[in-house]
């Protein structure tokens, strides 16, 4: 076999390997989803809808109301994003637009390293440091509250939000900045009125991806939110314990009887959680697609 033939066979082998690995990844995800459906769909036939979407989660008494869990997850996630969004965008603007080159080369790796801190470490930090501060400074009955969980989730969402938002700002053409400065705008006016609006779709994508990261977090939230399955509808619910969907699955799956109604109900919660994260990621992907499509039209 000549040299050209060996090159072609090598390229064919590499391309085949990449295809196999790509399709196998899709296959694994599909198998996980099918398993989730197999174990979770019986929930919607074994439990009446009025019970399944009720306000009380007491599996011992055959009460499987998921509404407190859904609202608890929504409260903690939305509050976490409300905290992380201004901090993340401001940090991304500083790293990309204000910081000198030598500082940017230090800050970017440090921000990416923050994403590698294990969630159990952050949960332990929240229990031993953040929770006592919340209890003492805010006068809460306990430091294990929705607000404590939101603080930890905001910290965990920041690396993703900052990295994606910084990439979106970096993708804004330099001509936009030059045009703003040429029109007499100051550097800060150019940043907030030209660069940030131009990167708006990328920043929205960063928020969506960070939200998906936050809503799927388990260990840290389970350690710092108090795990009380109560309806968070009162004005002081932020400073009282709540329970999230992920914490419920992690806390109860190890003790439930396989094949029982409780077992299927936990997988039903997993289906609800999967649908929520799928919608969030789909929204982020559609935002990226619209941005690229409009860029192509221009």
C-alpha positions as CSV (number, residue, x, y, z in Angstrom):
1,X,0.0,0.0,0.0
2,X,1.4,3.3,-1.0
3,X,1.7,6.4,1.2
4,X,-1.5,8.0,-0.2
5,X,-3.5,4.8,0.5
6,X,-2.3,4.7,4.1
7,X,-3.3,8.3,4.6
8,X,-6.7,7.7,3.3
9,X,-7.2,4.6,5.5
10,X,-6.0,6.6,8.5
11,X,-8.5,9.4,7.8
12,X,-11.3,6.9,7.3
13,X,-10.5,5.2,10.6
14,X,-10.4,8.5,12.5
15,X,-13.7,9.7,10.9
16,X,-15.3,6.4,11.7
17,X,-14.1,6.6,15.3
18,X,-15.5,10.1,15.7
19,X,-18.8,9.1,14.3
20,X,-19.1,6.1,16.6
21,X,-18.2,8.1,19.6
22,X,-20.7,10.9,18.7
23,X,-23.6,8.5,18.1
24,X,-22.7,6.5,21.2
25,X,-23.0,9.7,23.3
26,X,-26.4,10.4,21.8
27,X,-27.3,6.8,22.4
28,X,-26.3,7.0,26.1
29,X,-28.4,10.1,26.6
30,X,-31.4,8.5,24.9
31,X,-31.1,5.3,27.1
32,X,-31.0,7.5,30.3
33,X,-34.1,9.3,29.1
34,X,-35.9,6.1,28.3
35,X,-35.0,4.7,31.7
36,X,-36.3,7.8,33.3
37,X,-39.6,7.5,31.4
38,X,-39.9,3.8,32.2
39,X,-39.5,4.4,35.9
40,X,-41.3,7.7,36.1
41,X,-44.4,7.4,33.9
42,X,-46.2,5.0,36.3
43,X,-46.3,7.9,38.7
44,X,-49.0,9.6,36.6
45,X,-51.2,6.5,36.6
46,X,-50.7,5.4,40.2
47,X,-51.1,8.8,41.8
48,X,-54.2,11.1,41.2
49,X,-53.3,14.4,39.6
50,X,-54.8,16.2,42.5
51,X,-52.5,14.4,44.9
52,X,-49.4,14.6,42.6
53,X,-49.7,18.4,42.2
54,X,-50.9,19.0,45.7
55,X,-49.3,21.1,48.4
56,X,-48.2,18.3,50.8
57,X,-45.3,15.9,50.4
58,X,-45.6,13.2,53.0
59,X,-44.8,9.9,51.3
60,X,-45.4,8.0,54.6
61,X,-49.1,9.0,54.4
62,X,-49.3,8.6,50.6
63,X,-49.2,12.3,50.0
64,X,-47.1,13.1,47.0
65,X,-47.7,16.8,46.4
66,X,-44.8,18.1,44.2
67,X,-45.9,21.7,44.3
68,X,-43.8,22.7,47.4
69,X,-40.7,21.1,45.8
70,X,-41.3,22.9,42.4
71,X,-41.8,26.2,44.1
72,X,-38.9,25.7,46.4
73,X,-36.6,25.0,43.5
74,X,-38.0,28.0,41.6
75,X,-37.5,30.3,44.5
76,X,-33.9,29.3,45.2
77,X,-33.0,29.3,41.5
78,X,-34.6,32.7,40.7
79,X,-33.1,34.4,43.8
80,X,-29.7,32.9,43.0
81,X,-29.8,34.3,39.4
82,X,-31.0,37.7,40.7
83,X,-27.8,37.8,42.8
84,X,-25.5,36.3,40.2
85,X,-26.6,38.3,37.1
86,X,-25.4,41.8,38.1
87,X,-22.2,40.4,39.7
88,X,-21.5,38.1,36.7
89,X,-22.1,40.8,34.0
90,X,-20.1,43.4,35.9
91,X,-17.2,41.0,36.3
92,X,-17.3,40.0,32.6
93,X,-17.3,43.6,31.6
94,X,-14.3,44.3,33.9
95,X,-12.3,41.3,32.6
96,X,-13.0,42.0,29.0
97,X,-13.2,45.8,28.8
98,X,-11.4,47.4,31.7
99,X,-8.7,45.1,33.1
100,X,-5.2,45.3,31.6
101,X,-3.9,42.3,29.6
102,X,-1.8,40.9,32.4
103,X,-4.7,41.0,34.8
104,X,-7.0,39.4,32.3
105,X,-4.6,36.5,31.9
106,X,-4.7,35.9,35.6
107,X,-8.4,36.5,36.2
108,X,-9.8,34.2,33.4
109,X,-8.0,31.0,34.7
110,X,-9.0,31.8,38.3
111,X,-12.6,32.2,37.3
112,X,-12.5,28.8,35.5
113,X,-10.9,27.2,38.5
114,X,-13.8,28.3,40.7
115,X,-16.1,26.0,38.6
116,X,-14.1,23.0,39.7
117,X,-14.7,23.4,43.4
118,X,-16.8,20.3,44.6
119,X,-20.4,21.2,45.5
120,X,-20.1,19.3,48.8
121,X,-17.2,21.6,49.8
122,X,-19.4,24.6,49.1
123,X,-22.3,23.0,51.0
124,X,-20.0,22.5,54.0
125,X,-18.8,26.1,53.8
126,X,-22.4,27.2,53.6
127,X,-23.4,25.2,56.7
128,X,-20.5,26.3,58.8
129,X,-20.0,30.0,57.7
130,X,-22.9,31.3,55.7
131,X,-25.8,29.8,57.7
132,X,-24.6,31.2,61.1
133,X,-24.2,34.6,59.5
134,X,-27.7,34.5,58.1
135,X,-29.1,33.5,61.4
136,X,-27.3,36.1,63.4
137,X,-27.4,39.1,61.1
138,X,-31.0,38.6,59.7
139,X,-32.6,37.2,62.8
140,X,-33.9,34.1,61.1
141,X,-35.0,31.1,63.2
142,X,-32.4,29.0,61.5
143,X,-29.6,29.7,59.0
144,X,-30.6,26.8,56.8
145,X,-32.9,28.8,54.6
146,X,-33.8,29.5,50.9
147,X,-31.7,32.6,51.1
148,X,-28.6,30.7,52.2
149,X,-29.2,28.2,49.4
150,X,-29.5,31.1,46.9
151,X,-26.2,32.6,48.0
152,X,-24.4,29.3,47.5
153,X,-26.1,28.7,44.1
154,X,-25.3,32.2,43.0
155,X,-21.6,31.6,43.7
156,X,-21.7,28.3,41.8
157,X,-23.4,29.9,38.8
158,X,-20.9,32.8,38.6
159,X,-18.1,31.0,36.7
160,X,-20.4,29.8,33.9
161,X,-22.1,33.2,33.7
162,X,-18.9,35.1,33.7
163,X,-17.1,32.9,31.1
164,X,-20.0,32.8,28.6
165,X,-20.8,36.5,29.0
166,X,-17.1,37.4,28.6
167,X,-17.0,35.4,25.4
168,X,-20.1,37.3,24.2
169,X,-18.5,40.6,24.9
170,X,-15.3,39.5,23.2
171,X,-17.3,38.6,20.0
172,X,-18.5,42.2,19.6
173,X,-16.5,43.8,16.8
174,X,-13.9,46.3,17.7
175,X,-15.4,48.7,15.2
176,X,-18.4,49.1,17.5
177,X,-16.2,50.4,20.3
178,X,-14.3,52.7,17.9
179,X,-17.5,54.1,16.5
180,X,-18.8,54.9,20.0
181,X,-15.6,56.6,21.0
182,X,-15.5,58.5,17.7
183,X,-19.0,59.8,18.4
184,X,-17.7,61.4,21.6
185,X,-18.9,58.8,24.1
186,X,-16.7,58.0,27.1
187,X,-15.4,54.5,27.7
188,X,-18.1,53.6,30.1
189,X,-20.9,55.0,27.9
190,X,-19.5,53.0,25.0
191,X,-19.4,49.8,27.2
192,X,-22.9,50.1,28.7
193,X,-24.7,51.6,25.7
194,X,-22.9,50.0,22.8
195,X,-21.0,46.9,23.7
196,X,-23.3,45.3,26.3
197,X,-26.4,45.8,24.2
198,X,-24.6,44.3,21.2
199,X,-23.7,41.2,23.3
200,X,-27.3,40.9,24.8
201,X,-28.1,37.6,23.2
202,X,-24.9,36.1,24.4
203,X,-25.5,37.4,27.9
204,X,-29.0,35.9,27.9
205,X,-27.5,32.6,26.9
206,X,-25.1,32.8,29.8
207,X,-28.0,33.4,32.2
208,X,-29.9,30.4,30.8
209,X,-26.9,28.1,31.1
210,X,-26.2,29.3,34.6
211,X,-29.9,28.8,35.5
212,X,-29.7,25.2,34.2
213,X,-26.6,24.7,36.3
214,X,-28.3,26.1,39.4
215,X,-31.6,24.3,39.1
216,X,-29.9,20.9,38.8
217,X,-27.6,21.3,41.8
218,X,-28.1,18.8,44.5
219,X,-25.6,18.3,47.3
220,X,-24.9,22.0,48.2
221,X,-28.6,22.8,48.2
222,X,-29.5,19.8,50.2
223,X,-27.0,20.8,52.9
224,X,-28.0,24.5,53.3
225,X,-31.7,24.9,52.6
226,X,-33.1,23.0,55.6
227,X,-35.1,20.4,53.6
228,X,-38.6,21.3,54.8
229,X,-41.2,20.5,52.2
230,X,-43.4,23.5,52.9
231,X,-45.2,25.9,50.5
232,X,-43.0,29.1,50.2
233,X,-45.9,31.6,49.9
234,X,-45.4,33.8,52.9
235,X,-43.4,37.0,52.9
236,X,-40.7,35.5,55.1
237,X,-40.3,32.4,53.0
238,X,-36.9,33.5,51.9
239,X,-35.6,33.2,55.4
240,X,-37.2,29.8,56.2
241,X,-36.3,26.3,55.2
242,X,-37.4,24.9,51.8
243,X,-36.9,21.7,49.9
244,X,-35.9,21.4,46.2
245,X,-36.7,18.7,43.8
246,X,-33.1,17.6,43.5
247,X,-32.6,17.5,47.3
248,X,-35.8,15.3,47.6
249,X,-34.5,12.8,45.1
250,X,-31.1,12.6,46.7
251,X,-32.4,12.4,50.3
252,X,-35.1,9.7,49.7
253,X,-34.0,7.5,46.9
254,X,-31.6,5.5,49.0
255,X,-34.3,4.5,51.5
256,X,-37.3,3.9,49.3
257,X,-38.5,0.4,48.3
258,X,-37.8,-0.3,44.6
259,X,-41.0,-0.5,42.5
260,X,-43.2,1.2,45.1
261,X,-45.4,4.3,44.5
262,X,-42.9,6.4,46.4
263,X,-40.1,5.1,44.1
264,X,-42.0,6.0,41.0
265,X,-42.9,9.4,42.4
266,X,-39.2,10.3,42.8
267,X,-38.6,9.4,39.2
268,X,-41.7,11.5,38.3
269,X,-40.0,14.4,40.0
270,X,-36.9,13.6,37.9
271,X,-39.1,13.9,34.7
272,X,-40.4,17.3,35.8
273,X,-36.8,18.4,36.5
274,X,-35.7,17.1,33.2
275,X,-38.4,19.0,31.4
276,X,-37.5,22.2,33.2
277,X,-33.8,22.0,32.4
278,X,-34.6,20.9,28.8
279,X,-36.8,24.0,28.3
280,X,-34.0,26.3,29.8
281,X,-31.3,24.7,27.6
282,X,-33.6,24.8,24.5
283,X,-34.2,28.5,25.1
284,X,-30.4,29.2,25.4
285,X,-29.8,27.2,22.2
286,X,-32.5,29.0,20.3
287,X,-31.0,32.3,21.4
288,X,-27.7,31.3,20.0
289,X,-29.3,30.1,16.7
290,X,-31.2,33.4,16.3
291,X,-28.1,35.4,16.9
292,X,-26.1,33.4,14.3
293,X,-29.0,33.5,11.8
294,X,-29.3,37.3,12.0
295,X,-25.6,37.6,11.7
296,X,-25.6,35.5,8.6
297,X,-28.4,37.7,7.1
298,X,-26.4,40.8,7.7
